[in-house]
Amino acid sequence: AQRVTQPEKLLSVFKGAPVELKCNYSYSGSPELFWYVQYSRQRLQLLLRHISRESIKGFTADLNKGETSFHLKKPFAQEEDSAMYYCARLSGGYNKLIFGAGTRLAVHP
Amino acid sequence: DVKVTQSSRYLVKRTGEKVFLECVQDMDHENMFWYRQDPGLGLRLIYFSYDVKMKEKGDIPEGYSVSREKKERFSLILESASTNQTSMYLCASSLRHPYEQYFGPGTRLTVT
């Protein structure tokens, strides 16, 4: 079964510290991977997708096929980055997304 | 601006009741999805639909059914609510390729 694993339930850092939210996926050819984010009292929304190779709000994520990982990184965390982050991949049928369990990022002043 | 709305933000129902959760999107999206969101489990897909009157089971369809009579509306039905269906329910929609899904605000359902 295709899986997305986010090993950390909570990541707690201080403002200005680097952040890395881990995401691993079960191997399956050329996956399409995404990061979604949910800020407090807001809707879940797309943060970035690996295919666009862009940086959004200072976050980047690189697909590492050798390690089957798609970790989300930011060099200097801000308090407004505090949120729930979900890693997701397209399923083999390309009709649906499979989400990880999520990691809560808490950035302290 | 894509708008996905859900009929209720909070709902309290009794065990055994039939429950309807409604979702409406205004962007003419083909795909619509229902998830439940539980702490430590993330989002789990219940059902999805890629066209009017079409539906496919997701990962946890047991105890649920869906209806899509119009393109903009996707309903989730709990035939006989049980306490283990207490959860946050999220609706989403997307264009043909579902890489960007637009989510509704969620309905927090409590079954007592």
gemmi code that builds the backbone of each chain (N, CA, C; Angstrom):
import gemmi

chains = {
    "A": [
        ("ALA", (0.852, -1.198, 0.000), (0.000, 0.000, 0.000), (0.886, 1.245, 0.000)),
        ("GLN", (0.427, 2.258, -0.715), (1.195, 3.490, -0.734), (0.999, 4.209, 0.583)),
        ("ARG", (2.110, 4.643, 1.142), (2.050, 5.283, 2.458), (2.853, 6.567, 2.466)),
        ("VAL", (2.444, 7.454, 3.359), (3.200, 8.664, 3.642), (3.419, 8.697, 5.146)),
        ("THR", (4.660, 8.802, 5.550), (4.989, 8.762, 6.973), (5.585, 10.086, 7.427)),
        ("GLN", (4.995, 10.648, 8.447), (5.559, 11.823, 9.112), (5.882, 11.385, 10.535)),
        ("PRO", (7.144, 11.165, 10.821), (7.500, 10.507, 12.087), (7.304, 11.367, 13.329)),
        ("GLU", (7.250, 12.677, 13.166), (7.129, 13.551, 14.333), (5.711, 14.098, 14.452)),
        ("LYS", (5.109, 13.943, 15.642), (3.797, 14.539, 15.862), (3.943, 16.021, 16.163)),
        ("LEU", (5.027, 16.364, 16.850), (5.231, 17.746, 17.269), (6.695, 18.113, 17.065)),
        ("LEU", (6.891, 19.301, 16.512), (8.238, 19.854, 16.395), (8.213, 21.234, 17.023)),
        ("SER", (9.045, 21.415, 18.011), (9.039, 22.656, 18.765), (10.396, 23.329, 18.607)),
        ("VAL", (10.401, 24.586, 18.105), (11.654, 25.307, 17.879), (11.489, 26.744, 18.349)),
        ("PHE", (12.615, 27.447, 18.460), (12.584, 28.864, 18.775), (12.660, 29.668, 17.487)),
        ("LYS", (12.098, 30.857, 17.569), (12.126, 31.784, 16.435), (13.563, 31.965, 15.961)),
        ("GLY", (13.749, 31.905, 14.635), (15.073, 32.081, 14.056), (15.843, 30.784, 13.864)),
        ("ALA", (15.367, 29.712, 14.452), (16.049, 28.426, 14.324), (15.651, 27.766, 13.007)),
        ("PRO", (16.511, 26.877, 12.476), (16.116, 26.157, 11.261), (15.057, 25.103, 11.571)),
        ("VAL", (14.257, 24.821, 10.555), (13.169, 23.859, 10.707), (13.274, 22.814, 9.609)),
        ("GLU", (13.076, 21.548, 10.013), (12.967, 20.482, 9.028), (11.827, 19.559, 9.441)),
        ("LEU", (10.789, 19.518, 8.650), (9.658, 18.621, 8.909), (9.841, 17.415, 8.002)),
        ("LYS", (9.884, 16.246, 8.608), (10.226, 15.042, 7.855), (9.011, 14.385, 7.209)),
        ("CYS", (9.247, 13.863, 6.016), (8.212, 13.128, 5.292), (8.905, 12.026, 4.490)),
        ("ASN", (8.440, 10.808, 4.673), (8.928, 9.678, 3.887), (7.753, 9.000, 3.205)),
        ("TYR", (7.992, 8.469, 2.034), (6.917, 7.821, 1.298), (7.364, 6.429, 0.887)),
        ("SER", (6.382, 5.571, 0.679), (6.698, 4.227, 0.202), (7.023, 4.327, -1.277)),
        ("TYR", (8.020, 3.564, -1.682), (8.523, 3.692, -3.046), (7.467, 3.316, -4.084)),
        ("SER", (7.370, 4.143, -5.102), (6.445, 3.830, -6.188), (6.782, 4.684, -7.403)),
        ("GLY", (7.792, 4.298, -8.147), (8.103, 4.993, -9.389), (8.431, 6.453, -9.178)),
        ("SER", (7.681, 7.314, -9.846), (7.904, 8.751, -9.755), (6.719, 9.401, -9.039)),
        ("PRO", (6.815, 9.544, -7.741), (5.669, 10.080, -6.999), (5.509, 11.575, -7.202)),
        ("GLU", (4.287, 12.039, -7.054), (4.027, 13.479, -7.002), (3.674, 13.811, -5.557)),
        ("LEU", (4.431, 14.714, -4.975), (4.330, 14.982, -3.540), (4.021, 16.435, -3.256)),
        ("PHE", (3.363, 16.658, -2.117), (2.883, 17.991, -1.753), (3.021, 18.187, -0.254)),
        ("TRP", (3.058, 19.449, 0.135), (2.898, 19.833, 1.527), (1.672, 20.736, 1.638)),
        ("TYR", (0.787, 20.360, 2.568), (-0.364, 21.176, 2.908), (-0.170, 21.716, 4.318)),
        ("VAL", (-0.788, 22.879, 4.586), (-0.631, 23.507, 5.898), (-1.994, 23.971, 6.409)),
        ("GLN", (-2.171, 23.859, 7.710), (-3.393, 24.359, 8.351), (-3.015, 25.244, 9.524)),
        ("TYR", (-3.204, 26.548, 9.361), (-2.981, 27.488, 10.453), (-4.187, 27.467, 11.382)),
        ("SER", (-3.975, 27.935, 12.603), (-5.042, 27.893, 13.596), (-6.295, 28.586, 13.075)),
        ("ARG", (-7.418, 27.883, 13.146), (-8.722, 28.427, 12.757), (-8.815, 28.766, 11.266)),
        ("GLN", (-7.944, 28.173, 10.474), (-8.023, 28.381, 9.031), (-8.173, 27.047, 8.318)),
        ("ARG", (-8.495, 27.139, 7.041), (-8.656, 25.935, 6.256), (-7.313, 25.318, 5.887)),
        ("LEU", (-7.356, 24.049, 5.635), (-6.193, 23.365, 5.094), (-5.932, 23.922, 3.684)),
        ("GLN", (-4.669, 24.192, 3.386), (-4.349, 24.774, 2.074), (-3.017, 24.248, 1.579)),
        ("LEU", (-2.875, 24.272, 0.267), (-1.637, 23.804, -0.343), (-0.508, 24.775, -0.030)),
        ("LEU", (0.616, 24.250, 0.412), (1.799, 25.075, 0.652), (2.727, 25.009, -0.561)),
        ("LEU", (3.123, 23.801, -0.926), (3.940, 23.674, -2.125), (3.885, 22.250, -2.659)),
        ("ARG", (4.285, 22.128, -3.924), (4.309, 20.835, -4.595), (5.703, 20.623, -5.182)),
        ("HIS", (6.163, 19.412, -5.178), (7.552, 19.172, -5.561), (7.771, 19.475, -7.042)),
        ("ILE", (6.751, 19.323, -7.843), (6.932, 19.448, -9.294), (7.244, 20.899, -9.683)),
        ("SER", (6.831, 21.860, -8.852), (7.048, 23.256, -9.194), (8.384, 23.773, -8.683)),
        ("ARG", (8.996, 23.054, -7.764), (10.310, 23.394, -7.239), (10.389, 24.863, -6.786)),
        ("GLU", (9.358, 25.334, -6.130), (9.310, 26.737, -5.726), (9.517, 26.843, -4.223)),
        ("SER", (9.724, 28.080, -3.789), (9.835, 28.381, -2.362), (8.627, 29.221, -1.982)),
        ("ILE", (7.877, 28.765, -0.993), (6.694, 29.477, -0.543), (6.886, 29.840, 0.923)),
        ("LYS", (6.744, 31.106, 1.252), (6.892, 31.594, 2.631), (8.237, 31.155, 3.214)),
        ("GLY", (9.241, 31.036, 2.357), (10.571, 30.656, 2.811), (10.784, 29.166, 2.940)),
        ("PHE", (9.749, 28.373, 2.708), (9.845, 26.925, 2.801), (10.248, 26.326, 1.451)),
        ("THR", (11.064, 25.303, 1.490), (11.403, 24.507, 0.319), (11.309, 23.038, 0.676)),
        ("ALA", (11.146, 22.221, -0.339), (11.127, 20.767, -0.125), (11.737, 20.111, -1.343)),
        ("ASP", (12.680, 19.249, -1.116), (13.350, 18.551, -2.209), (13.009, 17.070, -2.174)),
        ("LEU", (12.675, 16.562, -3.343), (12.381, 15.142, -3.448), (13.696, 14.373, -3.522)),
        ("ASN", (13.888, 13.440, -2.617), (15.076, 12.592, -2.597), (14.620, 11.165, -2.852)),
        ("LYS", (14.756, 10.731, -4.105), (14.248, 9.403, -4.465), (15.049, 8.291, -3.797)),
        ("GLY", (16.354, 8.539, -3.591), (17.182, 7.517, -2.964), (16.738, 7.222, -1.545)),
        ("GLU", (16.351, 8.266, -0.814), (15.898, 8.099, 0.571), (14.379, 8.071, 0.667)),
        ("THR", (13.701, 8.141, -0.456), (12.225, 8.243, -0.512), (11.725, 9.259, 0.509)),
        ("SER", (12.283, 10.472, 0.421), (11.900, 11.511, 1.374), (11.520, 12.793, 0.641)),
        ("PHE", (10.775, 13.623, 1.345), (10.338, 14.922, 0.824), (10.219, 15.853, 2.027)),
        ("HIS", (11.347, 16.119, 2.661), (11.349, 16.914, 3.884), (11.124, 18.388, 3.575)),
        ("LEU", (10.388, 19.049, 4.458), (10.089, 20.478, 4.328), (11.075, 21.261, 5.191)),
        ("LYS", (11.700, 22.278, 4.592), (12.749, 22.999, 5.316), (12.539, 24.506, 5.245)),
        ("LYS", (12.993, 25.148, 6.304), (13.029, 26.609, 6.335), (14.229, 27.010, 7.176)),
        ("PRO", (15.063, 27.896, 6.691), (16.299, 28.210, 7.424), (16.080, 28.977, 8.723)),
        ("PHE", (15.045, 29.837, 8.768), (14.808, 30.655, 9.957), (13.313, 30.685, 10.261)),
        ("ALA", (12.905, 29.959, 11.268), (11.478, 29.856, 11.582), (10.930, 31.165, 12.145)),
        ("GLN", (9.687, 31.454, 11.810), (8.970, 32.612, 12.337), (7.775, 32.119, 13.159)),
        ("GLU", (7.329, 32.962, 14.091), (6.200, 32.549, 14.933), (4.959, 32.242, 14.102)),
        ("GLU", (4.783, 32.975, 13.005), (3.599, 32.751, 12.166), (3.660, 31.455, 11.376)),
        ("ASP", (4.784, 30.740, 11.459), (4.875, 29.423, 10.823), (4.219, 28.334, 11.672)),
        ("SER", (3.877, 28.668, 12.898), (3.229, 27.683, 13.771), (1.927, 27.214, 13.128)),
        ("ALA", (1.814, 25.906, 12.918), (0.667, 25.349, 12.201), (0.794, 23.832, 12.189)),
        ("MET", (-0.208, 23.204, 11.587), (-0.169, 21.762, 11.340), (0.240, 21.562, 9.895)),
        ("TYR", (1.220, 20.707, 9.668), (1.725, 20.471, 8.328), (1.495, 19.011, 7.929)),
        ("TYR", (0.946, 18.837, 6.729), (0.676, 17.500, 6.217), (1.435, 17.287, 4.917)),
        ("CYS", (2.099, 16.165, 4.844), (2.719, 15.729, 3.605), (1.719, 14.831, 2.871)),
        ("ALA", (1.688, 14.898, 1.552), (0.722, 14.090, 0.797), (1.321, 13.677, -0.537)),
        ("ARG", (0.799, 12.583, -1.074), (1.233, 12.128, -2.392), (0.016, 11.726, -3.208)),
        ("LEU", (0.144, 11.823, -4.526), (-0.902, 11.313, -5.391), (-0.870, 9.796, -5.344)),
        ("SER", (-2.061, 9.192, -5.402), (-2.111, 7.739, -5.436), (-1.799, 7.255, -6.837)),
        ("GLY", (-1.615, 5.937, -6.959), (-1.279, 5.375, -8.255), (-2.297, 5.682, -9.326)),
        ("GLY", (-3.548, 5.820, -8.928), (-4.584, 6.106, -9.903), (-4.720, 7.576, -10.242)),
        ("TYR", (-3.963, 8.440, -9.553), (-3.966, 9.887, -9.770), (-5.316, 10.537, -9.544)),
        ("ASN", (-6.184, 9.849, -8.844), (-7.464, 10.459, -8.530), (-7.527, 11.011, -7.121)),
        ("LYS", (-6.603, 10.628, -6.284), (-6.727, 11.034, -4.889), (-5.360, 11.246, -4.256)),
        ("LEU", (-5.411, 11.935, -3.119), (-4.209, 12.179, -2.344), (-4.185, 11.256, -1.136)),
        ("ILE", (-2.987, 10.826, -0.774), (-2.782, 10.098, 0.473), (-1.994, 11.018, 1.393)),
        ("PHE", (-2.555, 11.266, 2.578), (-1.942, 12.193, 3.527), (-1.203, 11.446, 4.623)),
        ("GLY", (-0.151, 12.092, 5.125), (0.488, 11.617, 6.335), (-0.309, 12.032, 7.561)),
        ("ALA", (0.183, 11.619, 8.731), (-0.545, 11.895, 9.971), (-0.412, 13.341, 10.427)),
        ("GLY", (0.535, 14.057, 9.844), (0.694, 15.466, 10.197), (1.734, 15.706, 11.277)),
        ("THR", (2.362, 16.877, 11.211), (3.301, 17.325, 12.241), (2.897, 18.724, 12.666)),
        ("ARG", (2.754, 18.890, 13.954), (2.454, 20.235, 14.469), (3.774, 20.954, 14.722)),
        ("LEU", (3.934, 22.102, 14.087), (5.118, 22.939, 14.292), (4.758, 24.063, 15.249)),
        ("ALA", (5.513, 24.158, 16.323), (5.325, 25.242, 17.289), (6.608, 26.058, 17.319)),
        ("VAL", (6.485, 27.345, 16.962), (7.638, 28.236, 16.965), (7.480, 29.199, 18.134)),
        ("HIS", (8.426, 29.145, 19.049), (8.352, 29.944, 20.272), (9.180, 31.223, 20.155)),
        ("PRO", (8.718, 32.306, 20.784), (9.458, 33.579, 20.696), (10.785, 33.528, 21.436)),
    ],
    "B": [
        ("ASP", (-11.668, 33.560, -6.350), (-11.305, 32.872, -5.112), (-12.210, 31.655, -4.929)),
        ("VAL", (-11.602, 30.496, -4.858), (-12.360, 29.261, -4.714), (-13.069, 29.238, -3.375)),
        ("LYS", (-14.318, 28.876, -3.431), (-15.062, 28.791, -2.200), (-15.653, 27.403, -2.041)),
        ("VAL", (-15.303, 26.761, -0.949), (-15.901, 25.490, -0.582), (-16.580, 25.705, 0.755)),
        ("THR", (-17.874, 25.481, 0.781), (-18.616, 25.705, 2.019), (-19.211, 24.393, 2.511)),
        ("GLN", (-19.302, 24.297, 3.815), (-19.906, 23.137, 4.458), (-21.074, 23.615, 5.297)),
        ("SER", (-22.114, 22.810, 5.350), (-23.398, 23.268, 5.890), (-23.337, 23.642, 7.366)),
        ("SER", (-22.510, 22.975, 8.140), (-22.456, 23.255, 9.575), (-21.012, 23.273, 10.045)),
        ("ARG", (-20.699, 24.116, 11.011), (-19.369, 24.083, 11.622), (-19.335, 23.088, 12.776)),
        ("TYR", (-20.441, 23.014, 13.512), (-20.549, 22.096, 14.645), (-21.892, 21.376, 14.570)),
        ("LEU", (-21.841, 20.085, 14.904), (-23.052, 19.275, 14.851), (-22.992, 18.268, 15.978)),
        ("VAL", (-24.093, 18.132, 16.699), (-24.177, 17.111, 17.752), (-25.365, 16.217, 17.441)),
        ("LYS", (-25.100, 14.934, 17.347), (-26.150, 13.976, 17.019), (-26.120, 12.803, 17.996)),
        ("ARG", (-27.225, 12.108, 18.037), (-27.322, 10.944, 18.916), (-27.000, 9.666, 18.142)),
        ("THR", (-26.527, 8.681, 18.855), (-26.254, 7.371, 18.275), (-27.490, 6.847, 17.568)),
        ("GLY", (-27.285, 6.369, 16.334), (-28.377, 5.800, 15.565), (-29.071, 6.766, 14.631)),
        ("GLU", (-28.821, 8.058, 14.809), (-29.444, 9.043, 13.933), (-28.822, 9.000, 12.542)),
        ("LYS", (-29.589, 9.413, 11.555), (-29.071, 9.577, 10.203), (-28.563, 11.011, 10.088)),
        ("VAL", (-27.350, 11.165, 9.592), (-26.712, 12.476, 9.571), (-26.340, 12.834, 8.130)),
        ("PHE", (-26.637, 14.069, 7.764), (-26.274, 14.570, 6.437), (-25.277, 15.717, 6.588)),
        ("LEU", (-24.156, 15.611, 5.906), (-23.195, 16.706, 5.840), (-23.136, 17.169, 4.388)),
        ("GLU", (-23.334, 18.472, 4.211), (-23.394, 19.006, 2.853), (-22.160, 19.832, 2.529)),
        ("CYS", (-21.745, 19.748, 1.276), (-20.587, 20.507, 0.809), (-20.927, 21.105, -0.549)),
        ("VAL", (-20.617, 22.386, -0.717), (-20.876, 23.064, -1.977), (-19.624, 23.814, -2.407)),
        ("GLN", (-19.277, 23.683, -3.699), (-18.153, 24.452, -4.246), (-18.650, 25.267, -5.431)),
        ("ASP", (-18.014, 26.427, -5.608), (-18.511, 27.354, -6.621), (-17.546, 27.549, -7.786)),
        ("MET", (-16.609, 26.609, -7.968), (-15.592, 26.789, -9.010), (-15.690, 25.772, -10.129)),
        ("ASP", (-16.817, 25.101, -10.244), (-17.019, 24.172, -11.347), (-15.977, 23.043, -11.370)),
        ("HIS", (-15.542, 22.635, -10.191), (-14.556, 21.555, -10.089), (-15.195, 20.199, -10.334)),
        ("GLU", (-14.450, 19.345, -11.062), (-14.967, 18.002, -11.325), (-14.888, 17.104, -10.096)),
        ("ASN", (-13.770, 17.187, -9.374), (-13.529, 16.253, -8.268), (-13.985, 16.831, -6.934)),
        ("MET", (-14.605, 15.989, -6.138), (-14.938, 16.375, -4.768), (-14.624, 15.218, -3.835)),
        ("PHE", (-14.273, 15.564, -2.591), (-13.749, 14.585, -1.645), (-14.332, 14.817, -0.262)),
        ("TRP", (-14.477, 13.729, 0.470), (-14.790, 13.802, 1.900), (-13.711, 13.081, 2.685)),
        ("TYR", (-13.182, 13.781, 3.691), (-12.179, 13.222, 4.593), (-12.688, 13.332, 6.032)),
        ("ARG", (-12.115, 12.497, 6.875), (-12.203, 12.777, 8.302), (-10.792, 13.014, 8.821)),
        ("GLN", (-10.715, 13.945, 9.776), (-9.424, 14.382, 10.302), (-9.396, 14.073, 11.776)),
        ("ASP", (-8.490, 13.207, 12.177), (-8.367, 12.802, 13.574), (-6.928, 12.977, 14.038)),
        ("PRO", (-6.717, 13.446, 15.255), (-5.354, 13.645, 15.762), (-4.551, 12.350, 15.705)),
        ("GLY", (-3.346, 12.454, 15.184), (-2.476, 11.290, 15.109), (-2.737, 10.387, 13.911)),
        ("LEU", (-3.836, 10.640, 13.223), (-4.174, 9.813, 12.050), (-4.169, 10.631, 10.766)),
        ("GLY", (-4.135, 11.937, 10.880), (-4.127, 12.775, 9.692), (-5.473, 12.801, 9.000)),
        ("LEU", (-5.454, 12.978, 7.694), (-6.674, 12.989, 6.900), (-6.840, 11.614, 6.256)),
        ("ARG", (-8.018, 11.072, 6.413), (-8.319, 9.783, 5.779), (-9.500, 9.968, 4.848)),
        ("LEU", (-9.337, 9.476, 3.629), (-10.341, 9.666, 2.597), (-11.502, 8.702, 2.797)),
        ("ILE", (-12.702, 9.253, 2.812), (-13.898, 8.436, 3.005), (-14.474, 8.044, 1.649)),
        ("TYR", (-14.812, 9.033, 0.858), (-15.331, 8.845, -0.493), (-14.873, 9.998, -1.354)),
        ("PHE", (-14.839, 9.780, -2.659), (-14.637, 10.887, -3.573), (-15.472, 10.687, -4.829)),
        ("SER", (-15.595, 11.761, -5.569), (-16.432, 11.744, -6.772), (-15.722, 12.541, -7.853)),
        ("TYR", (-15.640, 11.990, -9.045), (-14.983, 12.698, -10.127), (-15.966, 13.190, -11.175)),
        ("ASP", (-17.251, 12.989, -10.925), (-18.269, 13.500, -11.841), (-19.635, 13.363, -11.173)),
        ("VAL", (-20.589, 14.043, -11.743), (-21.948, 13.940, -11.204), (-22.404, 12.483, -11.242)),
        ("LYS", (-23.013, 12.067, -10.152), (-23.555, 10.716, -9.995), (-22.473, 9.631, -9.954)),
        ("MET", (-21.217, 10.017, -9.967), (-20.133, 9.044, -9.861), (-19.546, 9.136, -8.459)),
        ("LYS", (-19.155, 7.991, -7.916), (-18.533, 7.992, -6.598), (-17.571, 6.812, -6.515)),
        ("GLU", (-16.569, 6.987, -5.710), (-15.620, 5.899, -5.471), (-15.284, 5.855, -3.990)),
        ("LYS", (-15.101, 4.665, -3.493), (-14.742, 4.503, -2.084), (-13.315, 4.948, -1.857)),
        ("GLY", (-13.137, 5.575, -0.714), (-11.794, 5.908, -0.284), (-11.242, 4.819, 0.613)),
        ("ASP", (-10.489, 5.229, 1.609), (-9.827, 4.261, 2.474), (-10.701, 3.776, 3.631)),
        ("ILE", (-11.685, 4.586, 4.029), (-12.523, 4.206, 5.175), (-13.997, 4.469, 4.888)),
        ("PRO", (-14.590, 3.789, 3.916), (-15.977, 4.083, 3.553), (-17.043, 3.453, 4.456)),
        ("GLU", (-16.629, 2.524, 5.309), (-17.625, 1.775, 6.085), (-18.416, 2.708, 6.986)),
        ("GLY", (-19.734, 2.572, 6.928), (-20.612, 3.384, 7.764), (-21.020, 4.699, 7.120)),
        ("TYR", (-20.505, 4.943, 5.906), (-20.794, 6.195, 5.205), (-21.334, 5.912, 3.807)),
        ("SER", (-22.075, 6.862, 3.284), (-22.434, 6.854, 1.877), (-22.379, 8.298, 1.383)),
        ("VAL", (-22.456, 8.486, 0.082), (-22.372, 9.825, -0.490), (-23.386, 9.983, -1.600)),
        ("SER", (-23.606, 11.236, -1.956), (-24.522, 11.545, -3.047), (-23.989, 12.754, -3.790)),
        ("ARG", (-23.988, 12.661, -5.117), (-23.606, 13.814, -5.926), (-24.586, 13.907, -7.098)),
        ("GLU", (-25.630, 14.669, -6.850), (-26.674, 14.858, -7.865), (-26.385, 16.057, -8.761)),
        ("LYS", (-25.652, 17.022, -8.236), (-25.255, 18.197, -8.994), (-23.748, 18.369, -8.870)),
        ("LYS", (-23.160, 18.979, -9.878), (-21.701, 19.098, -9.913), (-21.159, 19.847, -8.698)),
        ("GLU", (-21.871, 20.846, -8.226), (-21.346, 21.696, -7.169), (-21.587, 21.151, -5.758)),
        ("ARG", (-22.352, 20.090, -5.639), (-22.758, 19.644, -4.304), (-22.395, 18.177, -4.071)),
        ("PHE", (-21.805, 17.922, -2.906), (-21.390, 16.551, -2.565), (-21.780, 16.311, -1.114)),
        ("SER", (-22.652, 15.358, -0.911), (-23.180, 15.108, 0.427), (-22.593, 13.840, 1.021)),
        ("LEU", (-22.301, 13.902, 2.295), (-21.846, 12.725, 3.049), (-22.962, 12.320, 3.995)),
        ("ILE", (-23.275, 11.039, 3.995), (-24.387, 10.538, 4.803), (-23.881, 9.467, 5.770)),
        ("LEU", (-24.219, 9.667, 7.028), (-23.966, 8.634, 8.031), (-25.308, 7.964, 8.277)),
        ("GLU", (-25.454, 6.737, 7.815), (-26.756, 6.062, 7.843), (-27.264, 5.865, 9.273)),
        ("SER", (-26.362, 5.513, 10.159), (-26.727, 5.307, 11.565), (-25.506, 5.691, 12.390)),
        ("ALA", (-25.515, 6.926, 12.859), (-24.321, 7.473, 13.497), (-23.895, 6.651, 14.715)),
        ("SER", (-22.594, 6.513, 14.846), (-22.049, 5.830, 16.019), (-20.989, 6.724, 16.663)),
        ("THR", (-20.677, 6.447, 17.923), (-19.752, 7.317, 18.662), (-18.372, 7.342, 18.013)),
        ("ASN", (-17.974, 6.260, 17.351), (-16.655, 6.265, 16.716), (-16.619, 7.089, 15.422)),
        ("GLN", (-17.722, 7.696, 15.081), (-17.745, 8.619, 13.951), (-17.642, 10.073, 14.402)),
        ("THR", (-17.455, 10.263, 15.694), (-17.152, 11.600, 16.200), (-15.806, 12.023, 15.634)),
        ("SER", (-15.790, 13.151, 14.921), (-14.578, 13.555, 14.218), (-14.789, 14.915, 13.568)),
        ("MET", (-13.704, 15.441, 12.979), (-13.779, 16.605, 12.106), (-13.889, 16.085, 10.672)),
        ("TYR", (-14.894, 16.569, 9.951), (-15.093, 16.145, 8.568), (-14.751, 17.307, 7.638)),
        ("LEU", (-13.880, 17.022, 6.681), (-13.440, 18.025, 5.718), (-13.884, 17.638, 4.319)),
        ("CYS", (-14.414, 18.618, 3.621), (-14.764, 18.456, 2.224), (-13.718, 19.199, 1.399)),
        ("ALA", (-13.441, 18.695, 0.208), (-12.483, 19.362, -0.677), (-12.935, 19.195, -2.116)),
        ("SER", (-12.445, 20.093, -2.966), (-12.720, 19.960, -4.397), (-11.465, 20.285, -5.186)),
        ("SER", (-11.425, 19.810, -6.424), (-10.271, 20.104, -7.277), (-10.681, 19.961, -8.730)),
        ("LEU", (-9.844, 20.527, -9.588), (-10.029, 20.317, -11.012), (-9.649, 18.884, -11.375)),
        ("ARG", (-9.621, 18.566, -12.627), (-9.461, 17.186, -13.090), (-8.265, 16.494, -12.449)),
        ("HIS", (-7.122, 17.173, -12.445), (-5.946, 16.597, -11.784), (-5.930, 17.091, -10.345)),
        ("PRO", (-6.087, 16.211, -9.392), (-6.353, 16.659, -8.023), (-5.130, 17.034, -7.218)),
        ("TYR", (-4.150, 17.684, -7.840), (-2.991, 17.995, -7.016), (-3.231, 19.163, -6.086)),
        ("GLU", (-4.070, 20.106, -6.471), (-4.410, 21.144, -5.517), (-5.865, 20.997, -5.135)),
        ("GLN", (-6.070, 20.564, -3.945), (-7.415, 20.448, -3.429), (-7.726, 21.670, -2.577)),
        ("TYR", (-8.941, 22.185, -2.741), (-9.410, 23.329, -1.973), (-10.371, 22.804, -0.911)),
        ("PHE", (-10.075, 23.166, 0.326), (-10.799, 22.587, 1.444), (-11.855, 23.522, 2.003)),
        ("GLY", (-12.902, 22.921, 2.523), (-13.890, 23.660, 3.280), (-13.410, 23.886, 4.709)),
        ("PRO", (-14.199, 24.603, 5.511), (-13.790, 24.930, 6.884), (-13.904, 23.760, 7.851)),
        ("GLY", (-14.611, 22.717, 7.436), (-14.761, 21.548, 8.307), (-16.051, 21.568, 9.112)),
        ("THR", (-16.526, 20.384, 9.428), (-17.667, 20.202, 10.333), (-17.209, 19.301, 11.464)),
        ("ARG", (-17.301, 19.839, 12.677), (-16.949, 19.009, 13.833), (-18.213, 18.300, 14.303)),
        ("LEU", (-18.253, 17.000, 14.096), (-19.409, 16.187, 14.454), (-19.138, 15.445, 15.748)),
        ("THR", (-20.072, 15.574, 16.676), (-20.015, 14.812, 17.921), (-21.232, 13.902, 17.975)),
        ("VAL", (-20.993, 12.622, 18.160), (-22.077, 11.649, 18.279), (-22.109, 11.150, 19.717)),
        ("THR", (-23.237, 11.368, 20.374), (-23.335, 11.008, 21.807), (-24.247, 9.798, 22.008)),
    ],
}
model = gemmi.Model(1)
for chain_id, residues in chains.items():
    chain = gemmi.Chain(chain_id)
    for i, (resn, *xyz) in enumerate(residues, 1):
        res = gemmi.Residue()
        res.name, res.seqid = resn, gemmi.SeqId(i, " ")
        for name, pos in zip(("N", "CA", "C"), xyz):
            atom = gemmi.Atom()
            atom.name, atom.element = name, gemmi.Element(name[0])
            atom.pos, atom.b_iso = gemmi.Position(*pos), 0.0
            res.add_atom(atom)
        chain.add_residue(res)
    model.add_chain(chain)
structure = gemmi.Structure()
structure.add_model(model)
structure.setup_entities()
